[in-house]
Amino acid sequence: AVETMALPHEMGVEVACNLLDTAATPAPHVRSRVVELAEAEGLNLESDYFTNKQPEEILAFVQDEELAAEGNIARENKKQKCT
């Protein structure tokens, strides 16, 4: 599931792809398809980039935040026992 949009620029066209479900349409597949379509029109892909986090990155961030929160709770409990 991908939403796309073409944005004209001085040096060419930016093809923006909003990946709605990376499990169904992984980024490498979308990139390959963009390259294939561009080449069919005599164009080439000069660069690509991502602006959103991959699911694995989001999960790692949440897990880190949970661990940090648990550490803060443990420190607060220790402070309360000492006073």
PDB file of N, CA, C and O in Angstrom:
ATOM      1  N   ALA A   1       0.848  -1.177   0.000  1.00  0.00           N
ATOM      2  CA  ALA A   1       0.000   0.000   0.000  1.00  0.00           C
ATOM      3  C   ALA A   1       0.894   1.241   0.000  1.00  0.00           C
ATOM      4  O   ALA A   1       1.612   1.512   0.963  1.00  0.00           O
ATOM      5  N   VAL A   2       0.831   1.983  -1.100  1.00  0.00           N
ATOM      6  CA  VAL A   2       1.704   3.149  -1.271  1.00  0.00           C
ATOM      7  C   VAL A   2       0.890   4.296  -1.864  1.00  0.00           C
ATOM      8  O   VAL A   2       0.135   4.108  -2.818  1.00  0.00           O
ATOM      9  N   GLU A   3       1.051   5.476  -1.292  1.00  0.00           N
ATOM     10  CA  GLU A   3       0.511   6.702  -1.891  1.00  0.00           C
ATOM     11  C   GLU A   3       1.688   7.424  -2.527  1.00  0.00           C
ATOM     12  O   GLU A   3       2.749   7.541  -1.913  1.00  0.00           O
ATOM     13  N   THR A   4       1.511   7.908  -3.745  1.00  0.00           N
ATOM     14  CA  THR A   4       2.621   8.588  -4.423  1.00  0.00           C
ATOM     15  C   THR A   4       2.209   9.948  -4.940  1.00  0.00           C
ATOM     16  O   THR A   4       1.029  10.255  -5.105  1.00  0.00           O
ATOM     17  N   MET A   5       3.231  10.752  -5.188  1.00  0.00           N
ATOM     18  CA  MET A   5       3.012  12.090  -5.714  1.00  0.00           C
ATOM     19  C   MET A   5       4.300  12.525  -6.404  1.00  0.00           C
ATOM     20  O   MET A   5       5.391  12.249  -5.905  1.00  0.00           O
ATOM     21  N   ALA A   6       4.186  13.195  -7.535  1.00  0.00           N
ATOM     22  CA  ALA A   6       5.351  13.700  -8.258  1.00  0.00           C
ATOM     23  C   ALA A   6       5.471  15.199  -8.035  1.00  0.00           C
ATOM     24  O   ALA A   6       4.510  15.943  -8.232  1.00  0.00           O
ATOM     25  N   LEU A   7       6.651  15.639  -7.623  1.00  0.00           N
ATOM     26  CA  LEU A   7       6.891  17.050  -7.314  1.00  0.00           C
ATOM     27  C   LEU A   7       7.985  17.585  -8.234  1.00  0.00           C
ATOM     28  O   LEU A   7       9.137  17.166  -8.122  1.00  0.00           O
ATOM     29  N   PRO A   8       7.649  18.506  -9.144  1.00  0.00           N
ATOM     30  CA  PRO A   8       8.669  19.034 -10.062  1.00  0.00           C
ATOM     31  C   PRO A   8       9.682  19.918  -9.340  1.00  0.00           C
ATOM     32  O   PRO A   8       9.334  20.699  -8.454  1.00  0.00           O
ATOM     33  N   HIS A   9      10.939  19.777  -9.740  1.00  0.00           N
ATOM     34  CA  HIS A   9      12.044  20.582  -9.217  1.00  0.00           C
ATOM     35  C   HIS A   9      12.874  21.080 -10.391  1.00  0.00           C
ATOM     36  O   HIS A   9      12.648  20.666 -11.528  1.00  0.00           O
ATOM     37  N   GLU A  10      13.832  21.964 -10.128  1.00  0.00           N
ATOM     38  CA  GLU A  10      14.700  22.494 -11.180  1.00  0.00           C
ATOM     39  C   GLU A  10      15.440  21.401 -11.935  1.00  0.00           C
ATOM     40  O   GLU A  10      15.547  21.453 -13.160  1.00  0.00           O
ATOM     41  N   MET A  11      15.950  20.416 -11.214  1.00  0.00           N
ATOM     42  CA  MET A  11      16.789  19.386 -11.812  1.00  0.00           C
ATOM     43  C   MET A  11      16.018  18.126 -12.216  1.00  0.00           C
ATOM     44  O   MET A  11      16.623  17.183 -12.728  1.00  0.00           O
ATOM     45  N   GLY A  12      14.730  18.086 -12.005  1.00  0.00           N
ATOM     46  CA  GLY A  12      13.967  16.891 -12.344  1.00  0.00           C
ATOM     47  C   GLY A  12      12.687  16.800 -11.551  1.00  0.00           C
ATOM     48  O   GLY A  12      12.045  17.808 -11.253  1.00  0.00           O
ATOM     49  N   VAL A  13      12.326  15.585 -11.216  1.00  0.00           N
ATOM     50  CA  VAL A  13      11.074  15.333 -10.501  1.00  0.00           C
ATOM     51  C   VAL A  13      11.366  14.492  -9.265  1.00  0.00           C
ATOM     52  O   VAL A  13      12.090  13.498  -9.331  1.00  0.00           O
ATOM     53  N   GLU A  14      10.798  14.900  -8.149  1.00  0.00           N
ATOM     54  CA  GLU A  14      10.881  14.109  -6.924  1.00  0.00           C
ATOM     55  C   GLU A  14       9.629  13.240  -6.857  1.00  0.00           C
ATOM     56  O   GLU A  14       8.512  13.750  -6.945  1.00  0.00           O
ATOM     57  N   VAL A  15       9.811  11.960  -6.705  1.00  0.00           N
ATOM     58  CA  VAL A  15       8.682  11.053  -6.544  1.00  0.00           C
ATOM     59  C   VAL A  15       8.570  10.745  -5.054  1.00  0.00           C
ATOM     60  O   VAL A  15       9.419  10.060  -4.484  1.00  0.00           O
ATOM     61  N   ALA A  16       7.520  11.254  -4.439  1.00  0.00           N
ATOM     62  CA  ALA A  16       7.306  11.045  -3.009  1.00  0.00           C
ATOM     63  C   ALA A  16       6.395   9.842  -2.828  1.00  0.00           C
ATOM     64  O   ALA A  16       5.323   9.767  -3.428  1.00  0.00           O
ATOM     65  N   CYS A  17       6.828   8.904  -2.003  1.00  0.00           N
ATOM     66  CA  CYS A  17       6.054   7.692  -1.743  1.00  0.00           C
ATOM     67  C   CYS A  17       5.771   7.589  -0.255  1.00  0.00           C
ATOM     68  O   CYS A  17       6.693   7.565   0.561  1.00  0.00           O
ATOM     69  N   ASN A  18       4.499   7.530   0.093  1.00  0.00           N
ATOM     70  CA  ASN A  18       4.086   7.335   1.475  1.00  0.00           C
ATOM     71  C   ASN A  18       3.769   5.852   1.635  1.00  0.00           C
ATOM     72  O   ASN A  18       2.763   5.363   1.122  1.00  0.00           O
ATOM     73  N   LEU A  19       4.642   5.141   2.355  1.00  0.00           N
ATOM     74  CA  LEU A  19       4.463   3.702   2.535  1.00  0.00           C
ATOM     75  C   LEU A  19       3.490   3.471   3.691  1.00  0.00           C
ATOM     76  O   LEU A  19       3.829   3.671   4.858  1.00  0.00           O
ATOM     77  N   LEU A  20       2.297   3.054   3.348  1.00  0.00           N
ATOM     78  CA  LEU A  20       1.236   2.891   4.346  1.00  0.00           C
ATOM     79  C   LEU A  20       1.382   1.603   5.152  1.00  0.00           C
ATOM     80  O   LEU A  20       0.951   1.538   6.303  1.00  0.00           O
ATOM     81  N   ASP A  21       1.983   0.588   4.555  1.00  0.00           N
ATOM     82  CA  ASP A  21       2.159  -0.694   5.236  1.00  0.00           C
ATOM     83  C   ASP A  21       3.455  -1.325   4.739  1.00  0.00           C
ATOM     84  O   ASP A  21       3.471  -2.003   3.711  1.00  0.00           O
ATOM     85  N   THR A  22       4.528  -1.099   5.468  1.00  0.00           N
ATOM     86  CA  THR A  22       5.833  -1.597   5.021  1.00  0.00           C
ATOM     87  C   THR A  22       5.929  -3.115   5.074  1.00  0.00           C
ATOM     88  O   THR A  22       6.830  -3.692   4.467  1.00  0.00           O
ATOM     89  N   ALA A  23       5.022  -3.771   5.785  1.00  0.00           N
ATOM     90  CA  ALA A  23       5.003  -5.232   5.769  1.00  0.00           C
ATOM     91  C   ALA A  23       4.473  -5.727   4.426  1.00  0.00           C
ATOM     92  O   ALA A  23       4.954  -6.727   3.893  1.00  0.00           O
ATOM     93  N   ALA A  24       3.482  -5.026   3.885  1.00  0.00           N
ATOM     94  CA  ALA A  24       2.896  -5.404   2.594  1.00  0.00           C
ATOM     95  C   ALA A  24       3.738  -4.914   1.422  1.00  0.00           C
ATOM     96  O   ALA A  24       3.870  -5.609   0.414  1.00  0.00           O
ATOM     97  N   THR A  25       4.304  -3.727   1.552  1.00  0.00           N
ATOM     98  CA  THR A  25       5.124  -3.146   0.486  1.00  0.00           C
ATOM     99  C   THR A  25       6.409  -2.607   1.104  1.00  0.00           C
ATOM    100  O   THR A  25       6.478  -1.430   1.457  1.00  0.00           O
ATOM    101  N   PRO A  26       7.418  -3.447   1.236  1.00  0.00           N
ATOM    102  CA  PRO A  26       8.684  -3.004   1.830  1.00  0.00           C
ATOM    103  C   PRO A  26       9.368  -1.929   0.978  1.00  0.00           C
ATOM    104  O   PRO A  26       9.243  -1.918  -0.247  1.00  0.00           O
ATOM    105  N   ALA A  27      10.073  -1.052   1.631  1.00  0.00           N
ATOM    106  CA  ALA A  27      10.752   0.057   0.957  1.00  0.00           C
ATOM    107  C   ALA A  27      11.646  -0.403  -0.205  1.00  0.00           C
ATOM    108  O   ALA A  27      11.623   0.235  -1.258  1.00  0.00           O
ATOM    109  N   PRO A  28      12.432  -1.478  -0.063  1.00  0.00           N
ATOM    110  CA  PRO A  28      13.265  -1.899  -1.206  1.00  0.00           C
ATOM    111  C   PRO A  28      12.445  -2.271  -2.442  1.00  0.00           C
ATOM    112  O   PRO A  28      12.891  -2.055  -3.568  1.00  0.00           O
ATOM    113  N   HIS A  29      11.263  -2.823  -2.241  1.00  0.00           N
ATOM    114  CA  HIS A  29      10.399  -3.165  -3.384  1.00  0.00           C
ATOM    115  C   HIS A  29       9.891  -1.904  -4.069  1.00  0.00           C
ATOM    116  O   HIS A  29       9.842  -1.828  -5.296  1.00  0.00           O
ATOM    117  N   VAL A  30       9.511  -0.914  -3.262  1.00  0.00           N
ATOM    118  CA  VAL A  30       9.017   0.352  -3.827  1.00  0.00           C
ATOM    119  C   VAL A  30      10.144   1.023  -4.607  1.00  0.00           C
ATOM    120  O   VAL A  30       9.933   1.504  -5.720  1.00  0.00           O
ATOM    121  N   ARG A  31      11.338   1.056  -4.022  1.00  0.00           N
ATOM    122  CA  ARG A  31      12.479   1.674  -4.703  1.00  0.00           C
ATOM    123  C   ARG A  31      12.749   0.984  -6.040  1.00  0.00           C
ATOM    124  O   ARG A  31      12.953   1.650  -7.055  1.00  0.00           O
ATOM    125  N   SER A  32      12.749  -0.341  -6.040  1.00  0.00           N
ATOM    126  CA  SER A  32      12.991  -1.094  -7.277  1.00  0.00           C
ATOM    127  C   SER A  32      11.961  -0.768  -8.345  1.00  0.00           C
ATOM    128  O   SER A  32      12.288  -0.632  -9.523  1.00  0.00           O
ATOM    129  N   ARG A  33      10.726  -0.646  -7.919  1.00  0.00           N
ATOM    130  CA  ARG A  33       9.654  -0.343  -8.876  1.00  0.00           C
ATOM    131  C   ARG A  33       9.805   1.069  -9.435  1.00  0.00           C
ATOM    132  O   ARG A  33       9.585   1.288 -10.626  1.00  0.00           O
ATOM    133  N   VAL A  34      10.177   2.024  -8.594  1.00  0.00           N
ATOM    134  CA  VAL A  34      10.411   3.399  -9.056  1.00  0.00           C
ATOM    135  C   VAL A  34      11.546   3.411 -10.081  1.00  0.00           C
ATOM    136  O   VAL A  34      11.433   4.058 -11.122  1.00  0.00           O
ATOM    137  N   VAL A  35      12.629   2.705  -9.795  1.00  0.00           N
ATOM    138  CA  VAL A  35      13.756   2.625 -10.728  1.00  0.00           C
ATOM    139  C   VAL A  35      13.295   2.017 -12.045  1.00  0.00           C
ATOM    140  O   VAL A  35      13.618   2.529 -13.117  1.00  0.00           O
ATOM    141  N   GLU A  36      12.549   0.934 -11.968  1.00  0.00           N
ATOM    142  CA  GLU A  36      12.051   0.254 -13.173  1.00  0.00           C
ATOM    143  C   GLU A  36      11.183   1.187 -14.028  1.00  0.00           C
ATOM    144  O   GLU A  36      11.353   1.261 -15.245  1.00  0.00           O
ATOM    145  N   LEU A  37      10.262   1.889 -13.388  1.00  0.00           N
ATOM    146  CA  LEU A  37       9.381   2.806 -14.120  1.00  0.00           C
ATOM    147  C   LEU A  37      10.155   3.981 -14.706  1.00  0.00           C
ATOM    148  O   LEU A  37       9.890   4.405 -15.831  1.00  0.00           O
ATOM    149  N   ALA A  38      11.111   4.504 -13.944  1.00  0.00           N
ATOM    150  CA  ALA A  38      11.920   5.625 -14.436  1.00  0.00           C
ATOM    151  C   ALA A  38      12.730   5.195 -15.655  1.00  0.00           C
ATOM    152  O   ALA A  38      12.767   5.902 -16.662  1.00  0.00           O
ATOM    153  N   GLU A  39      13.373   4.044 -15.564  1.00  0.00           N
ATOM    154  CA  GLU A  39      14.192   3.557 -16.682  1.00  0.00           C
ATOM    155  C   GLU A  39      13.348   3.300 -17.928  1.00  0.00           C
ATOM    156  O   GLU A  39      13.816   3.503 -19.049  1.00  0.00           O
ATOM    157  N   ALA A  40      12.118   2.860 -17.740  1.00  0.00           N
ATOM    158  CA  ALA A  40      11.222   2.635 -18.876  1.00  0.00           C
ATOM    159  C   ALA A  40      10.903   3.935 -19.613  1.00  0.00           C
ATOM    160  O   ALA A  40      10.521   3.919 -20.784  1.00  0.00           O
ATOM    161  N   GLU A  41      11.064   5.053 -18.918  1.00  0.00           N
ATOM    162  CA  GLU A  41      10.823   6.380 -19.506  1.00  0.00           C
ATOM    163  C   GLU A  41      12.125   7.072 -19.894  1.00  0.00           C
ATOM    164  O   GLU A  41      12.118   8.243 -20.275  1.00  0.00           O
ATOM    165  N   GLY A  42      13.236   6.357 -19.799  1.00  0.00           N
ATOM    166  CA  GLY A  42      14.533   6.937 -20.145  1.00  0.00           C
ATOM    167  C   GLY A  42      15.087   7.844 -19.062  1.00  0.00           C
ATOM    168  O   GLY A  42      15.924   8.702 -19.343  1.00  0.00           O
ATOM    169  N   LEU A  43      14.637   7.668 -17.842  1.00  0.00           N
ATOM    170  CA  LEU A  43      15.078   8.482 -16.708  1.00  0.00           C
ATOM    171  C   LEU A  43      15.906   7.632 -15.770  1.00  0.00           C
ATOM    172  O   LEU A  43      15.911   6.405 -15.867  1.00  0.00           O
ATOM    173  N   ASN A  44      16.616   8.297 -14.849  1.00  0.00           N
ATOM    174  CA  ASN A  44      17.373   7.555 -13.852  1.00  0.00           C
ATOM    175  C   ASN A  44      17.121   8.117 -12.463  1.00  0.00           C
ATOM    176  O   ASN A  44      16.779   9.288 -12.300  1.00  0.00           O
ATOM    177  N   LEU A  45      17.293   7.267 -11.478  1.00  0.00           N
ATOM    178  CA  LEU A  45      17.137   7.661 -10.081  1.00  0.00           C
ATOM    179  C   LEU A  45      18.488   8.150  -9.582  1.00  0.00           C
ATOM    180  O   LEU A  45      19.464   7.400  -9.586  1.00  0.00           O
ATOM    181  N   GLU A  46      18.547   9.406  -9.151  1.00  0.00           N
ATOM    182  CA  GLU A  46      19.816   9.974  -8.683  1.00  0.00           C
ATOM    183  C   GLU A  46      20.043   9.750  -7.202  1.00  0.00           C
ATOM    184  O   GLU A  46      21.180   9.559  -6.771  1.00  0.00           O
ATOM    185  N   SER A  47      18.984   9.769  -6.421  1.00  0.00           N
ATOM    186  CA  SER A  47      19.129   9.563  -4.978  1.00  0.00           C
ATOM    187  C   SER A  47      17.772   9.197  -4.390  1.00  0.00           C
ATOM    188  O   SER A  47      16.730   9.335  -5.031  1.00  0.00           O
ATOM    189  N   ASP A  48      17.822   8.730  -3.156  1.00  0.00           N
ATOM    190  CA  ASP A  48      16.584   8.462  -2.425  1.00  0.00           C
ATOM    191  C   ASP A  48      16.825   8.707  -0.946  1.00  0.00           C
ATOM    192  O   ASP A  48      17.969   8.777  -0.499  1.00  0.00           O
ATOM    193  N   TYR A  49      15.749   8.838  -0.192  1.00  0.00           N
ATOM    194  CA  TYR A  49      15.864   9.088   1.243  1.00  0.00           C
ATOM    195  C   TYR A  49      14.566   8.698   1.929  1.00  0.00           C
ATOM    196  O   TYR A  49      13.524   8.561   1.288  1.00  0.00           O
ATOM    197  N   PHE A  50      14.646   8.523   3.245  1.00  0.00           N
ATOM    198  CA  PHE A  50      13.473   8.222   4.061  1.00  0.00           C
ATOM    199  C   PHE A  50      13.314   9.323   5.098  1.00  0.00           C
ATOM    200  O   PHE A  50      14.297   9.828   5.640  1.00  0.00           O
ATOM    201  N   THR A  51      12.080   9.683   5.364  1.00  0.00           N
ATOM    202  CA  THR A  51      11.831  10.681   6.402  1.00  0.00           C
ATOM    203  C   THR A  51      11.187  10.065   7.637  1.00  0.00           C
ATOM    204  O   THR A  51      11.155  10.681   8.703  1.00  0.00           O
ATOM    205  N   ASN A  52      10.681   8.867   7.491  1.00  0.00           N
ATOM    206  CA  ASN A  52      10.042   8.237   8.637  1.00  0.00           C
ATOM    207  C   ASN A  52      10.910   7.120   9.183  1.00  0.00           C
ATOM    208  O   ASN A  52      11.825   6.640   8.513  1.00  0.00           O
ATOM    209  N   LYS A  53      10.615   6.717  10.391  1.00  0.00           N
ATOM    210  CA  LYS A  53      11.352   5.637  11.027  1.00  0.00           C
ATOM    211  C   LYS A  53      10.796   4.291  10.555  1.00  0.00           C
ATOM    212  O   LYS A  53       9.608   4.159  10.263  1.00  0.00           O
ATOM    213  N   GLN A  54      11.673   3.313  10.489  1.00  0.00           N
ATOM    214  CA  GLN A  54      11.272   1.955  10.186  1.00  0.00           C
ATOM    215  C   GLN A  54      10.640   1.358  11.447  1.00  0.00           C
ATOM    216  O   GLN A  54      10.978   1.781  12.552  1.00  0.00           O
ATOM    217  N   PRO A  55       9.732   0.389  11.310  1.00  0.00           N
ATOM    218  CA  PRO A  55       9.086  -0.203  12.493  1.00  0.00           C
ATOM    219  C   PRO A  55      10.074  -0.688  13.551  1.00  0.00           C
ATOM    220  O   PRO A  55       9.819  -0.551  14.747  1.00  0.00           O
ATOM    221  N   GLU A  56      11.204  -1.258  13.114  1.00  0.00           N
ATOM    222  CA  GLU A  56      12.200  -1.752  14.068  1.00  0.00           C
ATOM    223  C   GLU A  56      12.799  -0.600  14.882  1.00  0.00           C
ATOM    224  O   GLU A  56      13.080  -0.751  16.070  1.00  0.00           O
ATOM    225  N   GLU A  57      12.988   0.548  14.230  1.00  0.00           N
ATOM    226  CA  GLU A  57      13.553   1.712  14.925  1.00  0.00           C
ATOM    227  C   GLU A  57      12.565   2.251  15.964  1.00  0.00           C
ATOM    228  O   GLU A  57      12.961   2.650  17.059  1.00  0.00           O
ATOM    229  N   ILE A  58      11.293   2.259  15.614  1.00  0.00           N
ATOM    230  CA  ILE A  58      10.266   2.739  16.550  1.00  0.00           C
ATOM    231  C   ILE A  58      10.180   1.812  17.751  1.00  0.00           C
ATOM    232  O   ILE A  58      10.109   2.272  18.891  1.00  0.00           O
ATOM    233  N   LEU A  59      10.186   0.508  17.500  1.00  0.00           N
ATOM    234  CA  LEU A  59      10.124  -0.474  18.582  1.00  0.00           C
ATOM    235  C   LEU A  59      11.326  -0.330  19.514  1.00  0.00           C
ATOM    236  O   LEU A  59      11.167  -0.356  20.735  1.00  0.00           O
ATOM    237  N   ALA A  60      12.516  -0.178  18.955  1.00  0.00           N
ATOM    238  CA  ALA A  60      13.719  -0.005  19.774  1.00  0.00           C
ATOM    239  C   ALA A  60      13.617   1.260  20.618  1.00  0.00           C
ATOM    240  O   ALA A  60      14.003   1.257  21.787  1.00  0.00           O
ATOM    241  N   PHE A  61      13.101   2.341  20.038  1.00  0.00           N
ATOM    242  CA  PHE A  61      12.946   3.597  20.775  1.00  0.00           C
ATOM    243  C   PHE A  61      11.994   3.411  21.957  1.00  0.00           C
ATOM    244  O   PHE A  61      12.288   3.846  23.070  1.00  0.00           O
ATOM    245  N   VAL A  62      10.853   2.764  21.710  1.00  0.00           N
ATOM    246  CA  VAL A  62       9.863   2.548  22.772  1.00  0.00           C
ATOM    247  C   VAL A  62      10.461   1.680  23.880  1.00  0.00           C
ATOM    248  O   VAL A  62      10.261   1.957  25.063  1.00  0.00           O
ATOM    249  N   GLN A  63      11.189   0.637  23.500  1.00  0.00           N
ATOM    250  CA  GLN A  63      11.806  -0.231  24.497  1.00  0.00           C
ATOM    251  C   GLN A  63      12.828   0.536  25.330  1.00  0.00           C
ATOM    252  O   GLN A  63      12.899   0.349  26.545  1.00  0.00           O
ATOM    253  N   ASP A  64      13.619   1.396  24.693  1.00  0.00           N
ATOM    254  CA  ASP A  64      14.589   2.218  25.425  1.00  0.00           C
ATOM    255  C   ASP A  64      13.884   3.151  26.400  1.00  0.00           C
ATOM    256  O   ASP A  64      14.327   3.329  27.534  1.00  0.00           O
ATOM    257  N   GLU A  65      12.781   3.746  25.948  1.00  0.00           N
ATOM    258  CA  GLU A  65      12.027   4.655  26.816  1.00  0.00           C
ATOM    259  C   GLU A  65      11.432   3.908  28.004  1.00  0.00           C
ATOM    260  O   GLU A  65      11.426   4.424  29.121  1.00  0.00           O
ATOM    261  N   GLU A  66      10.936   2.702  27.773  1.00  0.00           N
ATOM    262  CA  GLU A  66      10.384   1.899  28.865  1.00  0.00           C
ATOM    263  C   GLU A  66      11.459   1.553  29.888  1.00  0.00           C
ATOM    264  O   GLU A  66      11.217   1.615  31.094  1.00  0.00           O
ATOM    265  N   LEU A  67      12.641   1.191  29.409  1.00  0.00           N
ATOM    266  CA  LEU A  67      13.745   0.875  30.321  1.00  0.00           C
ATOM    267  C   LEU A  67      14.147   2.098  31.133  1.00  0.00           C
ATOM    268  O   LEU A  67      14.421   1.996  32.329  1.00  0.00           O
ATOM    269  N   ALA A  68      14.181   3.253  30.480  1.00  0.00           N
ATOM    270  CA  ALA A  68      14.531   4.495  31.175  1.00  0.00           C
ATOM    271  C   ALA A  68      13.482   4.811  32.239  1.00  0.00           C
ATOM    272  O   ALA A  68      13.820   5.216  33.351  1.00  0.00           O
ATOM    273  N   ALA A  69      12.219   4.626  31.894  1.00  0.00           N
ATOM    274  CA  ALA A  69      11.144   4.898  32.854  1.00  0.00           C
ATOM    275  C   ALA A  69      11.241   3.951  34.047  1.00  0.00           C
ATOM    276  O   ALA A  69      11.056   4.367  35.191  1.00  0.00           O
ATOM    277  N   GLU A  70      11.528   2.686  33.781  1.00  0.00           N
ATOM    278  CA  GLU A  70      11.682   1.715  34.868  1.00  0.00           C
ATOM    279  C   GLU A  70      12.848   2.111  35.774  1.00  0.00           C
ATOM    280  O   GLU A  70      12.757   1.983  36.995  1.00  0.00           O
ATOM    281  N   GLY A  71      13.936   2.588  35.184  1.00  0.00           N
ATOM    282  CA  GLY A  71      15.090   3.035  35.968  1.00  0.00           C
ATOM    283  C   GLY A  71      14.737   4.223  36.838  1.00  0.00           C
ATOM    284  O   GLY A  71      15.170   4.299  37.988  1.00  0.00           O
ATOM    285  N   ASN A  72      13.957   5.153  36.307  1.00  0.00           N
ATOM    286  CA  ASN A  72      13.539   6.327  37.088  1.00  0.00           C
ATOM    287  C   ASN A  72      12.646   5.918  38.248  1.00  0.00           C
ATOM    288  O   ASN A  72      12.771   6.457  39.347  1.00  0.00           O
ATOM    289  N   ILE A  73      11.752   4.977  38.015  1.00  0.00           N
ATOM    290  CA  ILE A  73      10.863   4.506  39.084  1.00  0.00           C
ATOM    291  C   ILE A  73      11.674   3.829  40.179  1.00  0.00           C
ATOM    292  O   ILE A  73      11.428   4.049  41.365  1.00  0.00           O
ATOM    293  N   ALA A  74      12.641   3.006  39.781  1.00  0.00           N
ATOM    294  CA  ALA A  74      13.485   2.320  40.766  1.00  0.00           C
ATOM    295  C   ALA A  74      14.261   3.327  41.605  1.00  0.00           C
ATOM    296  O   ALA A  74      14.372   3.164  42.820  1.00  0.00           O
ATOM    297  N   ARG A  75      14.808   4.384  40.960  1.00  0.00           N
ATOM    298  CA  ARG A  75      15.555   5.411  41.705  1.00  0.00           C
ATOM    299  C   ARG A  75      14.634   6.146  42.683  1.00  0.00           C
ATOM    300  O   ARG A  75      15.028   6.421  43.817  1.00  0.00           O
ATOM    301  N   GLU A  76      13.414   6.464  42.250  1.00  0.00           N
ATOM    302  CA  GLU A  76      12.470   7.162  43.129  1.00  0.00           C
ATOM    303  C   GLU A  76      12.103   6.283  44.320  1.00  0.00           C
ATOM    304  O   GLU A  76      12.030   6.767  45.450  1.00  0.00           O
ATOM    305  N   ASN A  77      11.872   5.000  44.075  1.00  0.00           N
ATOM    306  CA  ASN A  77      11.547   4.089  45.172  1.00  0.00           C
ATOM    307  C   ASN A  77      12.700   3.988  46.169  1.00  0.00           C
ATOM    308  O   ASN A  77      12.480   3.934  47.379  1.00  0.00           O
ATOM    309  N   LYS A  78      13.927   3.963  45.653  1.00  0.00           N
ATOM    310  CA  LYS A  78      15.101   3.888  46.518  1.00  0.00           C
ATOM    311  C   LYS A  78      15.228   5.152  47.371  1.00  0.00           C
ATOM    312  O   LYS A  78      15.560   5.083  48.555  1.00  0.00           O
ATOM    313  N   LYS A  79      14.958   6.314  46.749  1.00  0.00           N
ATOM    314  CA  LYS A  79      15.015   7.589  47.492  1.00  0.00           C
ATOM    315  C   LYS A  79      13.986   7.597  48.623  1.00  0.00           C
ATOM    316  O   LYS A  79      14.273   8.030  49.739  1.00  0.00           O
ATOM    317  N   GLN A  80      12.783   7.109  48.315  1.00  0.00           N
ATOM    318  CA  GLN A  80      11.715   7.108  49.328  1.00  0.00           C
ATOM    319  C   GLN A  80      12.056   6.196  50.490  1.00  0.00           C
ATOM    320  O   GLN A  80      11.720   6.512  51.632  1.00  0.00           O
ATOM    321  N   LYS A  81      12.716   5.071  50.235  1.00  0.00           N
ATOM    322  CA  LYS A  81      13.087   4.142  51.300  1.00  0.00           C
ATOM    323  C   LYS A  81      14.171   4.733  52.189  1.00  0.00           C
ATOM    324  O   LYS A  81      14.247   4.428  53.380  1.00  0.00           O
ATOM    325  N   CYS A  82      15.022   5.595  51.589  1.00  0.00           N
ATOM    326  CA  CYS A  82      16.116   6.189  52.351  1.00  0.00           C
ATOM    327  C   CYS A  82      15.656   7.326  53.244  1.00  0.00           C
ATOM    328  O   CYS A  82      16.361   7.681  54.190  1.00  0.00           O
ATOM    329  N   THR A  83      14.516   7.898  52.979  1.00  0.00           N
ATOM    330  CA  THR A  83      14.072   9.051  53.777  1.00  0.00           C
ATOM    331  C   THR A  83      13.107   8.684  54.840  1.00  0.00           C
ATOM    332  O   THR A  83      12.651   9.551  55.586  1.00  0.00           O
TER     333      THR A  83
END
